[in-house]
Amino acid sequence: METQAIAKHLRVSPRKVRLSADLVRGKRVEEALNILSFTPKTGAKFVSKVVRSALANARQNKSIDVDTLLIKTIFVNQGPTLKRFRPRPMGRAGKIRKRTCHITVVLSEP
C-alpha cells in the first residue's frame, strides 16, 4: 500500500532541495526524519515537512503499518520561475530569476 504527499510552489531552488532529497531516498521514514532534522541545508526543512505530511496521510489508512514505511520515491521538479529585474550600470537591467519547486514523496511498505 502506498501513500503520497506533494508540496507545490515552494520558494526555494530545486537544486538546493535535491541535495536533501537524495539523502533520504530509500530510507525508513523514522530514519529519514532523523537525518533531515540534523541536516543544515535549506531544503531539509521543506523535505521534512512533506515527509511528515505523507506520514500523516498514511495514518489515515488503517491497513498500513506506519512503523515499517519506507520512502519509495522522492523527487523534486522545477516549478514556475518568478522573473524580476534590477537596475544595472549604464541604464541596463539585470534579470533575477526566483525559482520555485514541487516536492513529491511516496511512502510504501517493504
PyMOL CGO cylinders between C-alpha atoms (Angstrom):
from pymol import cmd
from pymol.cgo import CYLINDER

trace = [
    CYLINDER, 0.00, 0.00, 0.00, 1.31, 3.44, -0.90, 0.3, 1, 1, 1, 1, 1, 1,
    CYLINDER, 1.31, 3.44, -0.90, 0.63, 6.97, 0.24, 0.3, 1, 1, 1, 1, 1, 1,
    CYLINDER, 0.63, 6.97, 0.24, 1.96, 10.21, -1.13, 0.3, 1, 1, 1, 1, 1, 1,
    CYLINDER, 1.96, 10.21, -1.13, 2.22, 13.91, -0.41, 0.3, 1, 1, 1, 1, 1, 1,
    CYLINDER, 2.22, 13.91, -0.41, 3.01, 16.78, -2.77, 0.3, 1, 1, 1, 1, 1, 1,
    CYLINDER, 3.01, 16.78, -2.77, 4.17, 20.29, -1.90, 0.3, 1, 1, 1, 1, 1, 1,
    CYLINDER, 4.17, 20.29, -1.90, 3.90, 22.78, -4.73, 0.3, 1, 1, 1, 1, 1, 1,
    CYLINDER, 3.90, 22.78, -4.73, 5.27, 26.27, -5.43, 0.3, 1, 1, 1, 1, 1, 1,
    CYLINDER, 5.27, 26.27, -5.43, 7.89, 26.25, -2.66, 0.3, 1, 1, 1, 1, 1, 1,
    CYLINDER, 7.89, 26.25, -2.66, 10.09, 29.35, -2.83, 0.3, 1, 1, 1, 1, 1, 1,
    CYLINDER, 10.09, 29.35, -2.83, 13.41, 27.55, -2.85, 0.3, 1, 1, 1, 1, 1, 1,
    CYLINDER, 13.41, 27.55, -2.85, 15.53, 26.41, -5.77, 0.3, 1, 1, 1, 1, 1, 1,
    CYLINDER, 15.53, 26.41, -5.77, 15.01, 22.77, -6.82, 0.3, 1, 1, 1, 1, 1, 1,
    CYLINDER, 15.01, 22.77, -6.82, 18.77, 22.26, -6.90, 0.3, 1, 1, 1, 1, 1, 1,
    CYLINDER, 18.77, 22.26, -6.90, 19.02, 23.07, -3.18, 0.3, 1, 1, 1, 1, 1, 1,
    CYLINDER, 19.02, 23.07, -3.18, 16.14, 20.74, -2.29, 0.3, 1, 1, 1, 1, 1, 1,
    CYLINDER, 16.14, 20.74, -2.29, 17.50, 17.82, -4.32, 0.3, 1, 1, 1, 1, 1, 1,
    CYLINDER, 17.50, 17.82, -4.32, 20.59, 17.73, -2.09, 0.3, 1, 1, 1, 1, 1, 1,
    CYLINDER, 20.59, 17.73, -2.09, 18.39, 16.91, 0.90, 0.3, 1, 1, 1, 1, 1, 1,
    CYLINDER, 18.39, 16.91, 0.90, 16.06, 14.61, -1.04, 0.3, 1, 1, 1, 1, 1, 1,
    CYLINDER, 16.06, 14.61, -1.04, 19.00, 12.46, -2.15, 0.3, 1, 1, 1, 1, 1, 1,
    CYLINDER, 19.00, 12.46, -2.15, 19.99, 11.88, 1.48, 0.3, 1, 1, 1, 1, 1, 1,
    CYLINDER, 19.99, 11.88, 1.48, 16.75, 10.14, 2.43, 0.3, 1, 1, 1, 1, 1, 1,
    CYLINDER, 16.75, 10.14, 2.43, 15.74, 8.27, -0.73, 0.3, 1, 1, 1, 1, 1, 1,
    CYLINDER, 15.74, 8.27, -0.73, 15.05, 4.59, 0.11, 0.3, 1, 1, 1, 1, 1, 1,
    CYLINDER, 15.05, 4.59, 0.11, 15.35, 5.04, 3.89, 0.3, 1, 1, 1, 1, 1, 1,
    CYLINDER, 15.35, 5.04, 3.89, 12.77, 4.27, 6.58, 0.3, 1, 1, 1, 1, 1, 1,
    CYLINDER, 12.77, 4.27, 6.58, 10.60, 7.26, 7.49, 0.3, 1, 1, 1, 1, 1, 1,
    CYLINDER, 10.60, 7.26, 7.49, 11.81, 7.41, 11.08, 0.3, 1, 1, 1, 1, 1, 1,
    CYLINDER, 11.81, 7.41, 11.08, 15.45, 7.35, 9.99, 0.3, 1, 1, 1, 1, 1, 1,
    CYLINDER, 15.45, 7.35, 9.99, 14.82, 9.90, 7.23, 0.3, 1, 1, 1, 1, 1, 1,
    CYLINDER, 14.82, 9.90, 7.23, 13.22, 12.41, 9.61, 0.3, 1, 1, 1, 1, 1, 1,
    CYLINDER, 13.22, 12.41, 9.61, 16.15, 11.96, 11.98, 0.3, 1, 1, 1, 1, 1, 1,
    CYLINDER, 16.15, 11.96, 11.98, 18.66, 12.63, 9.18, 0.3, 1, 1, 1, 1, 1, 1,
    CYLINDER, 18.66, 12.63, 9.18, 16.74, 15.70, 7.97, 0.3, 1, 1, 1, 1, 1, 1,
    CYLINDER, 16.74, 15.70, 7.97, 16.49, 17.21, 11.44, 0.3, 1, 1, 1, 1, 1, 1,
    CYLINDER, 16.49, 17.21, 11.44, 20.31, 17.31, 11.67, 0.3, 1, 1, 1, 1, 1, 1,
    CYLINDER, 20.31, 17.31, 11.67, 20.97, 18.42, 8.08, 0.3, 1, 1, 1, 1, 1, 1,
    CYLINDER, 20.97, 18.42, 8.08, 21.92, 22.12, 7.92, 0.3, 1, 1, 1, 1, 1, 1,
    CYLINDER, 21.92, 22.12, 7.92, 20.71, 22.59, 4.33, 0.3, 1, 1, 1, 1, 1, 1,
    CYLINDER, 20.71, 22.59, 4.33, 17.95, 24.96, 3.23, 0.3, 1, 1, 1, 1, 1, 1,
    CYLINDER, 17.95, 24.96, 3.23, 15.90, 22.24, 1.57, 0.3, 1, 1, 1, 1, 1, 1,
    CYLINDER, 15.90, 22.24, 1.57, 15.96, 19.87, 4.55, 0.3, 1, 1, 1, 1, 1, 1,
    CYLINDER, 15.96, 19.87, 4.55, 13.09, 21.57, 6.37, 0.3, 1, 1, 1, 1, 1, 1,
    CYLINDER, 13.09, 21.57, 6.37, 10.94, 21.53, 3.22, 0.3, 1, 1, 1, 1, 1, 1,
    CYLINDER, 10.94, 21.53, 3.22, 11.61, 17.83, 2.57, 0.3, 1, 1, 1, 1, 1, 1,
    CYLINDER, 11.61, 17.83, 2.57, 10.96, 17.03, 6.23, 0.3, 1, 1, 1, 1, 1, 1,
    CYLINDER, 10.96, 17.03, 6.23, 7.61, 18.81, 6.09, 0.3, 1, 1, 1, 1, 1, 1,
    CYLINDER, 7.61, 18.81, 6.09, 6.49, 16.83, 3.03, 0.3, 1, 1, 1, 1, 1, 1,
    CYLINDER, 6.49, 16.83, 3.03, 7.63, 13.51, 4.55, 0.3, 1, 1, 1, 1, 1, 1,
    CYLINDER, 7.63, 13.51, 4.55, 5.64, 14.30, 7.70, 0.3, 1, 1, 1, 1, 1, 1,
    CYLINDER, 5.64, 14.30, 7.70, 2.62, 15.10, 5.55, 0.3, 1, 1, 1, 1, 1, 1,
    CYLINDER, 2.62, 15.10, 5.55, 2.91, 11.77, 3.71, 0.3, 1, 1, 1, 1, 1, 1,
    CYLINDER, 2.91, 11.77, 3.71, 3.20, 10.01, 7.08, 0.3, 1, 1, 1, 1, 1, 1,
    CYLINDER, 3.20, 10.01, 7.08, 0.02, 11.75, 8.28, 0.3, 1, 1, 1, 1, 1, 1,
    CYLINDER, 0.02, 11.75, 8.28, -1.73, 10.61, 5.10, 0.3, 1, 1, 1, 1, 1, 1,
    CYLINDER, -1.73, 10.61, 5.10, -0.61, 7.04, 5.82, 0.3, 1, 1, 1, 1, 1, 1,
    CYLINDER, -0.61, 7.04, 5.82, -2.03, 7.20, 9.35, 0.3, 1, 1, 1, 1, 1, 1,
    CYLINDER, -2.03, 7.20, 9.35, -5.49, 7.82, 7.87, 0.3, 1, 1, 1, 1, 1, 1,
    CYLINDER, -5.49, 7.82, 7.87, -5.43, 4.35, 6.32, 0.3, 1, 1, 1, 1, 1, 1,
    CYLINDER, -5.43, 4.35, 6.32, -5.89, 1.65, 8.99, 0.3, 1, 1, 1, 1, 1, 1,
    CYLINDER, -5.89, 1.65, 8.99, -4.44, -1.14, 6.83, 0.3, 1, 1, 1, 1, 1, 1,
    CYLINDER, -4.44, -1.14, 6.83, -0.97, 0.46, 6.69, 0.3, 1, 1, 1, 1, 1, 1,
    CYLINDER, -0.97, 0.46, 6.69, 1.61, -0.27, 9.39, 0.3, 1, 1, 1, 1, 1, 1,
    CYLINDER, 1.61, -0.27, 9.39, 3.14, 3.18, 9.94, 0.3, 1, 1, 1, 1, 1, 1,
    CYLINDER, 3.14, 3.18, 9.94, 6.25, 1.89, 11.74, 0.3, 1, 1, 1, 1, 1, 1,
    CYLINDER, 6.25, 1.89, 11.74, 7.57, -0.02, 8.71, 0.3, 1, 1, 1, 1, 1, 1,
    CYLINDER, 7.57, -0.02, 8.71, 7.10, 2.62, 5.99, 0.3, 1, 1, 1, 1, 1, 1,
    CYLINDER, 7.10, 2.62, 5.99, 9.91, 3.39, 3.54, 0.3, 1, 1, 1, 1, 1, 1,
    CYLINDER, 9.91, 3.39, 3.54, 10.44, 6.35, 1.27, 0.3, 1, 1, 1, 1, 1, 1,
    CYLINDER, 10.44, 6.35, 1.27, 9.84, 4.57, -2.03, 0.3, 1, 1, 1, 1, 1, 1,
    CYLINDER, 9.84, 4.57, -2.03, 10.28, 7.58, -4.30, 0.3, 1, 1, 1, 1, 1, 1,
    CYLINDER, 10.28, 7.58, -4.30, 11.08, 11.20, -3.67, 0.3, 1, 1, 1, 1, 1, 1,
    CYLINDER, 11.08, 11.20, -3.67, 11.64, 13.69, -6.44, 0.3, 1, 1, 1, 1, 1, 1,
    CYLINDER, 11.64, 13.69, -6.44, 11.88, 17.43, -6.88, 0.3, 1, 1, 1, 1, 1, 1,
    CYLINDER, 11.88, 17.43, -6.88, 10.58, 19.12, -10.01, 0.3, 1, 1, 1, 1, 1, 1,
    CYLINDER, 10.58, 19.12, -10.01, 11.00, 22.70, -11.07, 0.3, 1, 1, 1, 1, 1, 1,
    CYLINDER, 11.00, 22.70, -11.07, 8.00, 24.96, -10.61, 0.3, 1, 1, 1, 1, 1, 1,
    CYLINDER, 8.00, 24.96, -10.61, 7.25, 28.31, -12.19, 0.3, 1, 1, 1, 1, 1, 1,
    CYLINDER, 7.25, 28.31, -12.19, 10.00, 30.91, -12.08, 0.3, 1, 1, 1, 1, 1, 1,
    CYLINDER, 10.00, 30.91, -12.08, 9.27, 34.44, -10.88, 0.3, 1, 1, 1, 1, 1, 1,
    CYLINDER, 9.27, 34.44, -10.88, 11.11, 36.95, -13.04, 0.3, 1, 1, 1, 1, 1, 1,
    CYLINDER, 11.11, 36.95, -13.04, 12.30, 40.22, -11.55, 0.3, 1, 1, 1, 1, 1, 1,
    CYLINDER, 12.30, 40.22, -11.55, 14.63, 42.95, -12.80, 0.3, 1, 1, 1, 1, 1, 1,
    CYLINDER, 14.63, 42.95, -12.80, 17.26, 45.07, -11.05, 0.3, 1, 1, 1, 1, 1, 1,
    CYLINDER, 17.26, 45.07, -11.05, 18.84, 48.21, -12.38, 0.3, 1, 1, 1, 1, 1, 1,
    CYLINDER, 18.84, 48.21, -12.38, 22.41, 47.74, -13.58, 0.3, 1, 1, 1, 1, 1, 1,
    CYLINDER, 22.41, 47.74, -13.58, 25.06, 50.25, -14.67, 0.3, 1, 1, 1, 1, 1, 1,
    CYLINDER, 25.06, 50.25, -14.67, 24.73, 52.29, -17.87, 0.3, 1, 1, 1, 1, 1, 1,
    CYLINDER, 24.73, 52.29, -17.87, 20.92, 52.09, -17.97, 0.3, 1, 1, 1, 1, 1, 1,
    CYLINDER, 20.92, 52.09, -17.97, 20.74, 48.34, -18.33, 0.3, 1, 1, 1, 1, 1, 1,
    CYLINDER, 20.74, 48.34, -18.33, 18.52, 45.88, -16.44, 0.3, 1, 1, 1, 1, 1, 1,
    CYLINDER, 18.52, 45.88, -16.44, 19.68, 42.65, -14.88, 0.3, 1, 1, 1, 1, 1, 1,
    CYLINDER, 19.68, 42.65, -14.88, 17.32, 39.68, -14.79, 0.3, 1, 1, 1, 1, 1, 1,
    CYLINDER, 17.32, 39.68, -14.79, 16.75, 37.92, -11.45, 0.3, 1, 1, 1, 1, 1, 1,
    CYLINDER, 16.75, 37.92, -11.45, 15.09, 34.51, -11.53, 0.3, 1, 1, 1, 1, 1, 1,
    CYLINDER, 15.09, 34.51, -11.53, 13.38, 33.43, -8.31, 0.3, 1, 1, 1, 1, 1, 1,
    CYLINDER, 13.38, 33.43, -8.31, 12.94, 29.71, -8.76, 0.3, 1, 1, 1, 1, 1, 1,
    CYLINDER, 12.94, 29.71, -8.76, 10.27, 27.51, -7.19, 0.3, 1, 1, 1, 1, 1, 1,
    CYLINDER, 10.27, 27.51, -7.19, 9.93, 23.76, -6.88, 0.3, 1, 1, 1, 1, 1, 1,
    CYLINDER, 9.93, 23.76, -6.88, 7.45, 20.93, -6.36, 0.3, 1, 1, 1, 1, 1, 1,
    CYLINDER, 7.45, 20.93, -6.36, 8.36, 18.05, -3.99, 0.3, 1, 1, 1, 1, 1, 1,
    CYLINDER, 8.36, 18.05, -3.99, 6.67, 14.65, -4.27, 0.3, 1, 1, 1, 1, 1, 1,
    CYLINDER, 6.67, 14.65, -4.27, 7.14, 11.91, -1.66, 0.3, 1, 1, 1, 1, 1, 1,
    CYLINDER, 7.14, 11.91, -1.66, 5.72, 8.38, -2.00, 0.3, 1, 1, 1, 1, 1, 1,
    CYLINDER, 5.72, 8.38, -2.00, 5.80, 6.07, 1.04, 0.3, 1, 1, 1, 1, 1, 1,
    CYLINDER, 5.80, 6.07, 1.04, 5.26, 2.31, 0.82, 0.3, 1, 1, 1, 1, 1, 1,
    CYLINDER, 5.26, 2.31, 0.82, 5.51, -0.77, 2.97, 0.3, 1, 1, 1, 1, 1, 1,
    CYLINDER, 5.51, -0.77, 2.97, 8.50, -3.06, 2.39, 0.3, 1, 1, 1, 1, 1, 1,
]
cmd.load_cgo(trace, "trace")
